Amino acid sequence: MVRKAVIGLGGNLGDVERQLRLALEALDGLCGTKLLRVSPIYRTAAVEVTGPQPDYLNCVAEIETSLSPHALLGACLGIESALGRVREGVKSPRTVDMDLLLYEGVSVESEELTVPHPRLLYRAFVLVPLRDLYPGEIALGVDFAEGFANIAGQSIAPN
């Protein structure tokens, strides 16, 4: 069965725009997956980090896929690794990060994966580009309008 999903992409090390483009191309090249549309790229300060870090570039992408949520997560982790992502810690700088935010008609709660993404409503770098793709503030059946009250004060700007 083919379903839509939304992936959040970001990074703050190296040539991030190139890394995002390569990640999107790899996502589009996955078996049974098609890239439908991508938000503009935004620049944001690192969130909840202990030391100084470069700003992040972020966007979200809507795809169609026949992959299950767990298989899609595995594919995203593989893309990250192929693009040089080294996992040094949860809040560490990264070349590219890919998060499964939403998966049409499916909720998942497991040790490896939670969908909808548990911090979706608390991140400007997700909500603002998500609104570019879904101006009615409902994405794949999830109303995210209430999240904008949570992100007051978070810095975000078009890249």
C-alpha positions as CSV (number, residue, x, y, z in Angstrom):
1,M,0.0,0.0,0.0
2,V,1.3,3.4,-0.9
3,R,1.0,6.2,1.7
4,K,2.3,9.7,2.1
5,A,4.8,10.6,4.7
6,V,6.6,13.7,5.8
7,I,10.4,13.7,6.5
8,G,12.2,16.5,8.3
9,L,15.7,17.2,7.1
10,G,18.4,19.3,8.6
11,G,22.1,19.7,9.3
12,N,24.8,22.1,10.5
13,L,28.2,20.7,9.4
14,G,29.9,21.0,6.1
15,D,28.1,22.0,2.9
16,V,24.6,21.5,4.3
17,E,22.6,22.7,1.3
18,R,24.5,20.1,-0.8
19,Q,23.9,17.4,1.9
20,L,20.1,18.2,1.9
21,R,20.0,18.0,-1.9
22,L,21.8,14.6,-1.8
23,A,19.5,13.3,0.9
24,L,16.4,14.4,-1.0
25,E,17.8,12.7,-4.2
26,A,18.5,9.5,-2.2
27,L,15.0,9.6,-0.6
28,D,13.5,9.9,-4.1
29,G,15.6,7.0,-5.2
30,L,14.3,4.6,-2.5
31,C,12.4,1.6,-3.8
32,G,8.7,2.3,-3.9
33,T,9.2,5.9,-2.9
34,K,8.7,9.2,-4.7
35,L,9.5,12.7,-3.6
36,L,6.4,14.8,-4.0
37,R,7.4,18.3,-2.8
38,V,9.9,20.1,-0.5
39,S,9.5,23.2,1.6
40,P,11.9,26.1,1.4
41,I,15.1,25.8,3.5
42,Y,15.2,27.7,6.8
43,R,18.0,28.7,9.0
44,T,17.6,28.1,12.8
45,A,19.8,28.3,15.9
46,A,20.6,24.9,17.4
47,V,17.9,24.0,20.0
48,E,18.6,22.7,23.5
49,V,22.4,22.3,23.1
50,T,25.0,22.8,25.8
51,G,27.7,24.6,23.8
52,P,28.0,26.8,20.8
53,Q,27.1,25.2,17.4
54,P,26.7,26.5,13.9
55,D,23.1,27.3,12.8
56,Y,21.1,24.6,11.2
57,L,19.5,24.5,7.8
58,N,16.2,22.7,7.8
59,C,13.3,21.7,5.4
60,V,10.6,19.2,5.2
61,A,9.7,16.8,2.4
62,E,6.5,15.1,1.5
63,I,6.9,11.7,-0.1
64,E,4.8,8.7,-1.3
65,T,6.1,5.4,-0.2
66,S,5.3,1.7,0.0
67,L,7.9,1.3,2.7
68,S,6.5,0.7,6.3
69,P,7.4,3.3,8.9
70,H,10.1,1.2,10.3
71,A,11.6,0.4,6.9
72,L,11.5,4.1,6.0
73,L,13.3,5.0,9.2
74,G,15.9,2.4,8.4
75,A,16.3,3.8,4.9
76,C,16.7,7.3,6.3
77,L,19.4,6.2,8.8
78,G,21.2,4.5,5.9
79,I,21.1,7.8,3.9
80,E,22.4,9.7,6.8
81,S,25.3,7.3,7.2
82,A,26.1,7.3,3.5
83,L,26.3,11.1,3.7
84,G,28.8,11.1,6.5
85,R,26.6,11.4,9.6
86,V,28.5,10.3,12.7
87,R,26.3,9.9,15.8
88,E,28.3,11.4,18.7
89,G,25.3,12.3,20.8
90,V,21.6,13.3,20.7
91,K,22.3,17.1,20.4
92,S,25.6,16.9,18.6
93,P,26.3,18.8,15.3
94,R,25.6,16.7,12.2
95,T,26.1,16.7,8.4
96,V,22.5,15.6,7.9
97,D,19.6,14.5,10.0
98,M,16.4,12.9,8.7
99,D,13.4,12.4,11.0
100,L,10.1,10.6,10.1
101,L,7.6,13.2,11.2
102,L,4.3,11.9,9.9
103,Y,3.1,8.8,8.1
104,E,-0.4,8.8,6.6
105,G,-3.0,6.9,8.6
106,V,-0.5,5.4,11.0
107,S,0.6,6.0,14.5
108,V,3.7,4.2,15.9
109,E,5.0,4.0,19.4
110,S,8.1,1.8,19.8
111,E,11.5,2.1,21.2
112,E,13.0,2.9,17.8
113,L,10.2,5.1,16.4
114,T,7.4,7.3,17.4
115,V,5.0,8.7,14.8
116,P,3.8,11.4,14.8
117,H,7.2,12.7,15.9
118,P,6.9,13.5,19.6
119,R,8.5,16.9,19.3
120,L,6.7,18.0,16.1
121,L,4.6,20.6,17.9
122,Y,7.6,22.2,19.7
123,R,10.1,22.9,16.9
124,A,9.9,26.0,14.7
125,F,12.3,24.3,12.2
126,V,9.5,21.7,11.7
127,L,6.3,23.7,12.0
128,V,7.2,26.7,9.8
129,P,8.4,24.6,6.8
130,L,5.5,22.2,7.4
131,R,3.1,25.1,7.0
132,D,4.6,25.9,3.7
133,L,3.5,22.5,2.4
134,Y,0.2,22.5,4.4
135,P,-1.0,26.1,4.7
136,G,-4.2,24.8,6.3
137,E,-2.1,23.5,9.2
138,I,-3.4,20.0,8.9
139,A,-0.8,17.5,7.5
140,L,-1.8,13.9,6.7
141,G,-4.7,14.2,9.2
142,V,-2.6,15.8,12.0
143,D,-3.7,19.3,13.1
144,F,-0.5,21.1,14.0
145,A,-1.9,24.7,14.4
146,E,-1.7,24.5,18.2
147,G,2.1,24.0,18.0
148,F,2.7,27.6,16.9
149,A,2.0,28.8,20.5
150,N,4.8,26.5,21.6
151,I,7.5,28.0,19.4
152,A,7.2,31.7,20.3
153,G,10.8,33.1,20.7
154,Q,12.5,30.4,18.6
155,S,14.6,32.0,15.9
156,I,13.9,30.9,12.3
157,A,14.5,32.7,9.0
158,P,14.5,31.8,5.3
159,N,17.9,30.7,4.1
